[in-house]
């Protein structure tokens, strides 16, 4: 009988693609949503983070639970209210799911929550890995906060694999469409001096990583979900431009302008994070797309 996977945040960028890849692999997929709809393509059960309520059947039907829920990091300006929503949505979703496992006496075979490489902050030229210390700033502090319930799960008898996700590349959302937009006008933009490191991953490699975490029964703890070859921001933009096979002019976006427009959120594009994927590679996982140019070509062809 095929395993059933419950996904919180299943309609987001990663969740939508992951749901399809799981179905292709023969898994059954359920979603958690604000409203119950068992007739949807991916049957949805209701949950409410404000009320800390969940449809118990969603939990008891599931053998694997993946948590991708959380307010978008760069979707809206970082007001005090938005910052709190970014943290609360992740802390509450983890708490609600973990409490439901205990309350119902139903422990899934694996719990796989998403985290983020924002944990490391601006690490400059240094390689960072899962043993590195946390960085500074809002992103790092928020990740540390939402990893607290995740760490409790790791320390329990529940097999828990947390993926610290890097810059996810997809034509369907996230950063790539924003980077591609100026190229319509034959312009490519890099940020500041363009020397900051971006640790990226093709969305299909990320989906395969989640499936690897499901199927490797000995896998436990925190793993970086990035490809093995980070790129500097300036070369990152150049490679994307070349993949389009059209002429473009490469221009910098000055730091002062970014801080003026984005405020504190400018750190999402100005921070340098050179993240190692060695730990997950030692478990046998290999990214299909290790070269950024190949990854971009594949994404532009497939439109995934």
Helices and strands as residue ranges (DSSP letters): E 4-8, H 13-24, E 28-33, E 44-48, E 53-54, H 56-60, E 64-67, H 80-104, E 110-116, G 117-120, E 127-128, H 138-155, E 161-165, E 167-169, H 175-181, G 182-185, E 187-191, E 197-198, E 200-202, H 203-215, E 221-225, E 231-232, H 233-243, E 249-253, H 255-262, G 263-266, H 267-270, E 274-275, H 278-281, H 292-302
